[in-house]
Amino acid sequence: MRNRILQKTFWTSEEILELELYERLLFLGMTNYADDDGIIKTSPKSLKAKIFPADNIKIAAIESSLLKM
């Protein structure tokens, strides 16, 4: 398994700045769970369970966020 390194330009990227805070966390969480080829199953329920297990984020919000990315 490969370690993922977050570039400091992530925080000032125009594309990232347009996302809501939880959407940025979703993006980072998806990066952590993606395999070495960058592939991840984009099931909103699965992503909610993995990335936001203790947070009150609606599955519908994750679904709409995935469409923005």
C-alpha positions as CSV (number, residue, x, y, z in Angstrom):
1,M,0.0,0.0,0.0
2,R,1.3,3.4,-0.9
3,N,1.3,6.5,1.4
4,R,-0.6,9.5,0.0
5,I,1.1,12.9,0.4
6,L,-1.0,16.0,0.3
7,Q,0.6,18.8,-1.6
8,K,0.4,22.2,0.0
9,T,-1.1,23.6,-3.2
10,F,-4.2,21.6,-2.4
11,W,-5.4,24.2,0.1
12,T,-5.2,27.1,-2.4
13,S,-6.4,25.3,-5.5
14,E,-9.3,27.1,-7.2
15,E,-11.2,23.9,-7.7
16,I,-10.8,22.9,-4.1
17,L,-11.7,26.3,-2.8
18,E,-15.1,26.0,-4.5
19,L,-16.0,23.0,-2.4
20,E,-17.7,23.0,0.9
21,L,-15.6,22.0,3.9
22,Y,-17.1,18.6,4.2
23,E,-16.6,18.1,0.4
24,R,-12.9,18.8,0.9
25,L,-12.8,16.2,3.6
26,L,-14.7,13.8,1.4
27,F,-12.1,14.3,-1.3
28,L,-9.2,13.7,1.1
29,G,-10.9,10.7,2.6
30,M,-11.5,9.2,-0.9
31,T,-7.8,9.7,-1.6
32,N,-7.0,7.7,1.6
33,Y,-9.3,4.8,0.7
34,A,-8.5,4.6,-3.1
35,D,-6.4,1.7,-4.2
36,D,-2.9,2.2,-5.6
37,D,-4.4,2.9,-9.1
38,G,-6.6,5.7,-7.6
39,I,-9.8,3.6,-7.9
40,I,-12.4,3.7,-5.2
41,K,-16.0,2.5,-5.1
42,T,-18.1,5.6,-5.0
43,S,-21.0,4.2,-3.0
44,P,-22.3,7.1,-1.0
45,K,-23.3,4.8,1.9
46,S,-19.9,3.2,2.0
47,L,-18.1,6.6,1.8
48,K,-20.3,7.9,4.7
49,A,-19.4,4.9,6.8
50,K,-15.7,5.1,6.1
51,I,-15.1,8.9,6.1
52,F,-17.9,10.4,8.2
53,P,-18.8,7.6,10.7
54,A,-19.5,10.0,13.6
55,D,-20.7,13.0,11.6
56,N,-24.3,14.1,10.8
57,I,-23.7,14.2,7.0
58,K,-26.6,13.1,4.9
59,I,-26.0,10.5,2.2
60,A,-27.8,12.7,-0.2
61,A,-25.2,15.4,0.4
62,I,-22.5,12.9,-0.4
63,E,-24.3,11.9,-3.6
64,S,-24.5,15.5,-4.7
65,S,-20.9,16.2,-3.8
66,L,-19.7,13.3,-5.9
67,L,-21.4,14.9,-8.9
68,K,-19.4,18.1,-8.3
69,M,-16.0,16.3,-8.2
